[in-house]
Amino acid sequence: MDELDRRLLALFAEDPRIGVLQASRALGVARGTVQARLDKLGSSGVVTGWGPELSPEALGFPVTAFLTLEIRQDNAELGGHDAVARHLATIPEVLEASTITGAGDLWARVVARSNSDLQRVIDLVLKDPAIVRSSTVIALATQIPYRVLPLAHSGVGAGG
């Protein structure tokens, strides 16, 4: 990634609806250059999507919690991490899940309509027999929302 790629990403992050022609005018480069750069950023995996960012709160899910799940390790029939991940993917309130190190095995970010509704979501998660235990932490406020653009602007790493 070079400075033009960084400026292009910043422009689309600021205004995702901007068209290629408008972006070319704003950046002072040819339309074909903008399109080629966008294609390159997409094919290289830097840009992973152009869909709208949705707000769980606006959709009626103002409670965010983080579940640390411990998975039964002694029973291959239960399928381990992959099987639990498939189970979690069936629950709409599970926004993401990652295998982790430390006290737990999987970490999941979930949302709920209320604190009492969070119990329903946790109960859905725990229906998988491979999950031995869950501990939950409720988020009180988002101090820094999920972001990646600062990495692109840092110029550090393989893309810099």
N, C-alpha and C positions, 0 to 999 in steps of 0.2 A: 504494500500500500504506500502511496505517495501522498503528497499534500492535496492534490486534486481529489483523490479518493476520499480523503478525510473531510474535505469541504463538501463533497457530494453527499456523504453519509450524514453530515451535520444538517445539510439542507433538507434531506428527506426525513430526518428525525424531527426536525422542527415543523415541517409541513409535509406529512406523508401523502397528501393529495396533489402535490405539485406534479405537473406533467413534465415529460422529458424536454419539451420545447422551452417551457418556463425555466426549468433548471439550467438549460444551456445558456439562456439569456442571463440568469442570475450569476452564473459562474464565468460568463464571458468565453465560453468554448462552443464548438460546433455540436449540434444535436446528435450527430453520429458518434461523437466522442463520449457524450453522456450515456448514450445507449450502450456503447461498447463497454464502458466502465461498469455500468449496472449489470450487464450480462456477465462480465468477469467476476464481479463481486458475488453474484449469485452462484455461478458455476464453481467457484472456489470454496463456497460454503461460508463466506464472511456474512453475507445477507441470507438469512434463513427463512424469511417470509415478509409479505407485504400486507398481511391481514390487519384488520383493526385490533387495537388493544382494548380489551373489555375490562370493565370495572366490576369486580364481584359485589362491591357495596351497592352500586347502582342497580345490579341485578337482584338485590334483596338478600345478599349474604355479607353482612357487615362484620362478622366474627371470623378472624383468622387464627388458626392454631397450628402448631408444629407437633407432630406425633413421632416419637422415637419408638420403633417397633423391634422387638426381639423375636427372631424366627427360630423355630425348632430346627436344630442342626442334625439331629440323629435319625431322621426319617426321610430317606430319599423319595419315598412314595408321595410325599407331600409336595415335592417339586422345588423347594428352596426359594431363592430370591425371585427367579423368573416367574414362578407360579403365583407368588404373592403379588408381584407387580401386575400380572394379568388380572388378578382379583381387584386390586386397587383401581385399575383402569376402568372397571365397570361402575365405579362410584363417581358420579359427576362432581361431587364436592371435593374430591382429591385433585388438587391442581398440579401437583408434581410429586415425584418420589425418587429418591436416590439411595443407592447402597452406600453405607457409611462405615467408617472405622470407629472404634471406641466402644462404649457400653452397649449400644444398640447395633442393629444390622441394617435397618432401613429407616430413612427419614421421609416423612410425608408432610407436605403443606396442604392443609384442608381449610375449607370455609364452611360456615353454617349461618342459619338465619338468626340465631340467638345463642346464648350460652346453654340453654336447655336443649336446643336443637343440636348443639355440638355433641351431646351424649348420643343422639340418634346416629350421627355420622360415625362416631367412634365405635358404636355397636355394629354398624355395617362393616367397618374395617376389620373388627375382631371376629367376624363370621368365618374367616379363613382359619382352618384348623392348624395351619403351620405357624400362626402367630401366637407366641407364648404370652407376651406381655406388651403393654403399650404405656408409655408415659407421655403426658400432654403438657404443652406450654401454650398459653393463650397470648397472642400478640396484643399489646395495648395500643400501639400506634406505629405507623411505618415512618421511620426516620429517614431512610434512604430507599426509595423504590428500586426494584430490579433495574439494572442499567448495564450496558456494555459499551456505549459510545465513548466514555472516558478512556477505555482501553485502546480504542482505535486512535484517539487523539494523543495518547501518551507516546506513541512512536516506539514503544518497547515491545520486544517479542518478534516472532517470525514475520508478522505482517508489517513491522516498522522498519 
